[in-house]
Amino acid sequence: MFTLMSTAFKDGGIIPDKYVEDSVVSPPLTWENVPKGTECFFLVMTDQDIPGQYRQNLGRGFIHWLARIPGSISELPEGASPGKMPSGSQEFKTDFVTFSTPGYGSHYGGPWPPDAPHRYTFMLFALRSVPEVSPRADFRDIANAVLYNTIDVARLIGVYGPAKKSMPGA
């Protein structure tokens, strides 16, 4: 079974403070049992428990991290994002950019739930080919490039919240 794990938290466990709110340090991730024929991975981190006003504006969960990773990679060390992703990787804009959150760009943005504990889903898509995706692509463009190219998906869920401080610009 294609599996995604972290040494920082167990599936369904609490995401440590080191990786949340205004910290932009990504947690360590590893994966195993990669499906045969995988040429590339696409990592997506979402918050499906966002409050109504955000969900109404987006029509989906809040995107915290989007990254294309070469198929030869089997782990991301702590702090890979921002700025230390493996060669050949590419990160894309998140919903922190969508909502013009100061200090955020195309890199990991940690959990920052305003109201209650939220579930954060890390999904690692194993792809049969490397999708051509513009650096300015939005989530819809990426979803179209990834979904029909997917061999399998590994998932890891972490929980965090409520936030200890308000998000900038909120």
Buried (B, 14 or more C-beta within 10 A) or exposed (E): EBBBBBEBBEEEBBBBEEBBBEBBBBBBBBBEEBBEEBBBBBBBBBBEBBBEEBBEEBEBBBBBBBBBBBBEBEBBBBBBBBEEBBEEBBBBBBBBBBBEBEEBEBBBBBBBBBEEEBBBBBBBBBBBEBBEBEEEBBBEBBBEBBEEBBBBBBEBBBBBBEBEEEBEEE
